[in-house]
């Protein structure tokens, strides 16, 4: 029978996960700042060759898309930190079952148990 509630975890029990989330968040912020600066710096100036300009434009767009992905990851991490504060961390946001410890170790910002995550990836689970 699947568990429907996570045993009350003390703040001390979740502190290592909080630290991992905050450390990873800081790393992403640093990468985001670096990608943003590189994207802004990769201008077309000094190049008369259309292929070089197209390549520079592609690289700039690629760097900005990385930044968008990093921003999305930051939102996921902030949400996980808020769930820790609210006491709902570790419970699936769809079905309420406990998210496995191995999953939380691998993906500390996980919102769904593995079954619901698979449904989400198949497009069978709507966002809450």
C-alpha positions in Angstrom: 0.0 0.0 0.0 1.5 3.4 -1.0 2.3 5.9 1.7 0.2 8.9 1.6 2.0 11.1 4.2 5.6 11.7 4.8 6.6 11.2 8.4 7.1 14.6 10.0 10.7 15.5 9.1 12.4 17.9 11.4 14.0 21.0 10.1 17.4 19.5 11.0 16.6 16.4 8.8 15.9 18.6 5.8 18.9 21.0 6.4 21.3 19.0 4.2 18.8 19.1 1.3 18.2 22.8 1.8 21.9 23.4 1.7 22.2 21.4 -1.5 19.4 23.3 -3.1 20.8 26.7 -2.1 24.3 25.7 -3.3 22.9 24.5 -6.6 20.8 27.7 -6.9 23.9 29.8 -6.4 25.8 27.8 -9.0 23.0 28.3 -11.5 22.8 32.0 -10.8 26.5 32.3 -11.5 26.1 30.4 -14.7 23.1 32.5 -15.7 25.1 35.7 -15.2 28.0 34.3 -17.2 25.8 33.1 -20.0 23.9 36.4 -20.1 27.2 38.4 -20.3 28.6 36.1 -23.0 25.4 36.4 -25.1 25.4 40.1 -24.8 29.0 40.3 -25.7 28.8 38.1 -28.8 27.7 40.9 -31.1 28.0 41.1 -34.9 30.4 44.0 -34.9 33.6 43.5 -36.8 32.3 40.8 -39.1 31.3 41.5 -42.7 30.9 37.8 -43.6 27.2 36.8 -43.6 28.1 33.2 -42.4 30.0 34.7 -39.4 27.1 37.0 -38.5 24.7 34.0 -38.8 26.9 31.9 -36.6 27.2 34.7 -34.0 23.5 35.2 -34.0 22.9 31.5 -33.5 25.4 31.4 -30.7 23.8 34.4 -29.0 20.4 32.8 -29.2 21.8 29.5 -27.9 23.3 31.3 -24.9 20.1 33.1 -24.1 18.1 29.8 -24.3 20.5 28.3 -21.8 19.7 31.2 -19.6 16.0 30.6 -20.0 16.5 27.0 -18.9 18.5 28.1 -15.9 15.8 30.5 -14.9 13.3 27.7 -15.1 15.5 25.6 -12.8 15.8 28.5 -10.3 12.0 28.6 -10.1 11.9 24.8 -9.4 14.5 25.2 -6.7 12.7 28.2 -5.1 9.5 26.2 -5.1 11.3 23.3 -3.4 12.7 25.6 -0.7 9.2 27.0 -0.2 7.8 23.5 0.2 10.5 22.8 2.9 9.4 25.9 4.7 5.7 25.0 4.4 6.3 21.4 5.6 5.0 19.8 2.4 8.4 18.9 0.9 8.7 15.3 -0.1 5.1 14.7 -0.9 3.8 14.4 -4.5 2.0 17.5 -5.5 -0.4 15.5 -7.6 -1.3 12.3 -5.6 0.1 13.2 -2.1 2.2 10.1 -1.8 5.7 10.2 -0.5 8.4 10.9 -3.0 11.1 8.3 -2.6 14.3 9.3 -0.8 16.5 8.1 -3.8 14.5 10.4 -6.1 14.8 13.4 -3.7 18.5 12.7 -3.5 18.9 12.7 -7.3 16.4 15.5 -7.9 15.9 17.5 -4.7 13.4 19.9 -6.4 11.2 17.0 -7.5 7.5 17.9 -7.3 6.1 14.5 -8.2 6.5 10.9 -7.2 8.0 8.7 -10.0 4.6 7.4 -11.2 3.1 10.9 -11.5 6.3 12.2 -13.1 6.0 9.5 -15.8 2.4 10.6 -16.4 3.5 14.2 -16.7 6.2 13.3 -19.2 3.7 11.4 -21.3 1.4 14.5 -21.2 -1.2 12.6 -19.1 -0.9 14.8 -16.1 -2.0 18.4 -16.1 0.0 21.0 -14.1 -1.6 21.7 -10.7 
